[in-house]
Amino acid sequence: MINKKKKYKLADFDYPLPEKYIAQYPAPRRDRSKLMVIDKETGKIEHKIFSNIVEYFRKNDLIILNNTKVFPARLYASKDKTDARVEVFLLRELENELWEVMVRPARKVRIGNKLMFTKNVFCDVIDNTISGGRVVRFEYEGDNFYEIIDRIGTSPLPPYIKRPAEAKDKKRFQTVYADERGAVAAPTAGLHFTQDLLNRLKAKGVRIEYTTLHIGLGTFRPVQVEDLNRHQMDSEYFEVSPKTAMAINETKKKRRKVFAVGTSSVRGLETVAVSGFQVSPKRGWTDKFIYPPYNFKMVNGIITNFHQPKSTMLMMISAFSDRDLIMKAYREAKKHNYRFLSYGDAMFVK
């Protein structure tokens, strides 16, 4: 059973994760990843293939997917006068042509520098940010900056994938239902779904709707404080549409279940569920941090991946289930050679 009273610290979410368990490439087929199914009430653990997930849903259940779309946010430039190679990681657009970015090596990029990407694409560094990034203003030839990014950028693979991004990552580090551009990290639980699998769910009478939460680089930022009350999440843009809000309310009225795919979907849903068990359409920025103990208002089940030690995602799943049960499941996953993190296998907690 879930312990709703114990106060946890950062160290409670640490566990050993040797590099051999961290997936460097996705599974050959999205829906052939391993799937661990956990019943949070009984503690029962099952081992399946992801395509088996259809059997766990009933007619009139609702699945919420995060339809954010990853853009190739990692760019490479040459610094003017020195030709030094600089990595420029796009975080978010502040206004037309003005972007907040992270640069590496940061010590070599100063206000006033000009960074050249191609003959016709460059940016000027105009300010520093409090988080150690830079504000840059792009200049380019052409009408659509995102088309330029799609051409010259590479997939923003997370730092624990120890290889350069490849052309096929632009497709595989993206869900098949990605629609709203704005993320610099994929909602990785959704990477396991295929269009055929979604069609099988719909044929069973399961309703599928979408929310949007643009995942930022903060998803990889480690928690630095032992007292979890002191941790501040990065704000991320989210939107719950009128159609999705109506679907949730109708599902709850029918006493059916709402399942979220990915911790990002959960954050969006729990942000709008501020009172009672109904939701209203909403868009804006959320810095909601979910860790145990927490009373979930909207979600009856979560599909997720296996997360980094001490990560906020691991804390959320532990809040939904039970910290000891999740740690037991992670130990069992290693015994069964599950693949961890973004390109890894899946877990379904219900």
N, C-alpha and C positions, 0 to 999 in steps of 0.2 A: 504493500500500500504506500501511497505517497506521503512523505513526511512534510506536513504543512507548517511545522513550527521551527525546525532546526535552522539555525543561521549558519550559512556556509561562507568560507573564505576562498580566496583565489587558489590557494594550494590544494583545496579539495577537488579541483578540476584539472589537476596535472596527472599525466600518465606517460609512461615511456612509449615513444613512437619511433622505432628505428626506420631509417630511410627506405629500407626494402619494402615497407608497406605503403609508401606514398606513391600513388599512381602517376607515372610520367606521361602516359598516353591513355586515351579513352579506350574502352572495350571495343572490339571490332564492330559490334552491333549495339546500338543504344539500349535496346530492351533485353539484351542478354547479360547485363550486369547481374551480379549476385544481389539478392534482396534478403535482408534480415527482418523478420516480422516479430514485433514485441507486443504482447498484451500487457499493458501497464497495470492492470488490476490483478492478474494472476501471476505475472512474472514469466509466463511461458514464452520461449524463444523458438522460432521456426526459421529454417533456411530454405530459401526459394530462389527462383530466377525472376527478374523484374517483370517479365511479361505475365507472371502468375498473379500480379497484383489485382487484376480484374476480379478475381474470385472473392475479394474481401469487401466489395461494394454492393449495395442493394439499390433497387429502383428508387428514384427520388432523392438519393444522396447527392451531395453537391461537392465538387472538387474545384478549388480555387488555384489558378496558376498565375504566376507573375510573368506578364508578357513584356517585361523590359527587354531591350535589345542592346547587346554589347557592341560598341563601336571600337575600331582598332586604334586604341588610345596611345599606344607606345610608338613614338616617333624618334628618329635619329637625325641629328643636325651637326653641322660644323660651325664652330665659333669663328666669328670674323677675326681676321688678322693672324690668328694662331692655327686655324684649321683643326683645333682639338675636337674630338668626337664627343658629343653630348647627347644623353638620352633625355627626351622631353616626354613626360607622361601627362596627358591631358586629364584634368580632374573634372572641371565643369566650366561652362561658358557663362561669364558674368554679364556680358552684353555683346553686341555685334563685334566680332573680331577680337574681343578681350577675353582671355582665358586665365583661370587659375591652373597652374601646372606644378608638377614636381620635376626637379632636374637632378641629373647625376652625371658627373660628380658636382655636387652643389657648391663646393668651395670655389669652383672655377667659373661660376656663372654669376655675374654681378649686374646691378642696375646699369643700363647703358649699353650692355652687350647686344650684338646682333647675331642671331642664330639662323643659319642658312640650311634649309631642308632640300630644296632643289633650286635650279636657276631662277625660278619664278615664285618660289614660296619661301618666306622668311618671317621672323618675328623679332621684335625689340623687347628687351627685358625692361619693364618700367617700375616694378615694385617688388618688395619681399612680402611674404605672408607670415603670420605669427606661428604657423605650423612648420615653417622651414621651406615652404615652396616659393614660387615666383608668380607674379602677374605679368603676362606677356600680351603684346598686341600683334596679331598676324597681319601680314600683307601678302596678297597673292593675286594671280591672274585667273579669272574664271568667275562664274556666278555662284557656285555651290561649294562651300568649304568642306561639307561632309563628303562630297564626292572626291575631293582631294585627299581627305583623310583615308577614305576607303582605298585609295590607290597607293599612298605612300606609307600608311600606318601598318603596324603589326598587332596581332592579337595580344591583349594585355594579360598574358598568363601570370598566375600568382608566383610569388618568389620561391615557393617550395618546389615548383617544377623546374628542374635544373637542366633546361635545354632551351635553345632559341625557339621562338615561335615559328611554325611551319605554315605553308599555305593552307593546308587542310584544317588548321586550328580555327580559321575564320568561320568554318562551317560547324565544326564539332564543339567549339567553345561558345555555342549558341543553341538555344532551344529551337525546336521545329516550329514553335508558335510565337517566336519573338516578333514584336510589332512596333513597340514604342522605344525609339532610340534614346539612350541616355546613360547606360550603365558602363562602368569600367571593370566590372567583374560579373561573371555569369551567375544566374540563380541555379546553382549546380544540381539540385535535386531534380529539376526539370529536364536535365540533359538526357535522362533515361527514357523519356517518352518519345514514341514515334507517332506519326499520323495514324497508322493502322491501329495502334494501341488506343489512341483517343477515340477512334471510330468504334472499336469494340466496347468501350465504356459507354458511349452514347447509345449504342444498340441495346445495351442492358438497361437503359433508362436512367443512367447516371447523368446528372446535369453538370456541365462544365462552363465555368465563367472565369473572368480574368480580373486581376488587380494589377497595378503598376507600382513598383518600387525600384528606383534607379540605384543600384548597389554601387557604393563608392569604394575608394581605396581603404577606407577605415575598416572594412570587413576583415582585413588582414592585420590590422594594428593590434598588437598585444595589449591585454589589460595589465596595467602597471601597479595597481594598488591591491593590497590584501583585503582591505575593506571594500566589498563590492558596492556599497552605497556611495562610494566616492568616485566611481568610474563614470565618465561622461561619454556617451556614444556620439559619433559623428552624425550630423543631421543628413537625412536623405529624403529626396522628393518622392512622394507617393500619391496615388490617386485610387479611390474606390468609386467606380462609376455608379450612376443611378440604376443601371441594369443589374450590376453585381450586388448592390445593396438590396434591391428588390428580391433577387434570387436567394440571398442569405435569409432574409426575413420570411420568405415563403417556405424555405426548407425548415427553419426553426418552427414555424407554425404547424407544419405537417409532422413535427417531431422526428424528422430525419436528421442525418448527421452532416456536418460541414468538415471537409478535409482540406488542409492547406498543403500545397507542394512547396517546400522550402521555408526556411526561417524568415526570409524576406517577406513572403506572403503573410506569415503569421504576424510580423511586426505591423504591417499595414492594417490587417483586420483588427488586431487588438488595439491599435491606435484609435480607430473610429468607434470602438465599443467602449466608450467611456462610462456609460451607465446603462443598466439593464442588459437585456440580451437582444436588442434590436440595433440595427445600424442605419445610418443615414449617409448619403453620398458625401464624399469629402475629398479635397486635394490640399496638399501643402507639404510641410516638412516635418519629419518625425525623428526624434532622438530617443525613442522608447527603448529602454533596456529591460529585458525580461530575464530574471534569474530567480532561483528558489529562495523563499516560497513565493508563489504567484498563482492567483486564481484566474484561469483562462475563461474568458466570457464567450468566445466565438467558435473555438476550434475543438473538434472531437477527435481528430487524428492528424498526424504530421508525417509527411514523407520527406526524408532528408538524406544527407550523406553522412559519412563519418568525419568528424571535425577535429581540428587541431587541439592539442592540450591547451588549457587555460583560455579557450576562445569563448566569446559571447554566444556563439551558436551552440556550443556544447552546454553552456549554462542554461540556455533556453530549453533545450531538449530535456535536460535534467529537471527543470521546473515543471515541464509537462508530464514527465514520467516520475522518476525517482533517481536521485543521484547514484545510489548504490546499484540499482538495477542497470542503469546505463553503463556504469563502469564495468559491471559484470559482462554486459553485452559486448563492450569494446574488447575485453580480454578474450571472449569467445570468438569474436571476429578475427582476431590475430591468429588464434589456433586454427581457424578455418580458411586462413589466407585471403581474407577480404582485402580489397584495395581501398585505401583511405584518401580523403580530401577531394578536391574539385573533380578530378577525372576518375574517382574511385567508385565503389559500390554504394548501394542504397540501404536505408533503414526505414521501416514503416512502424511508427509507434501508434497504437490504437487503444 
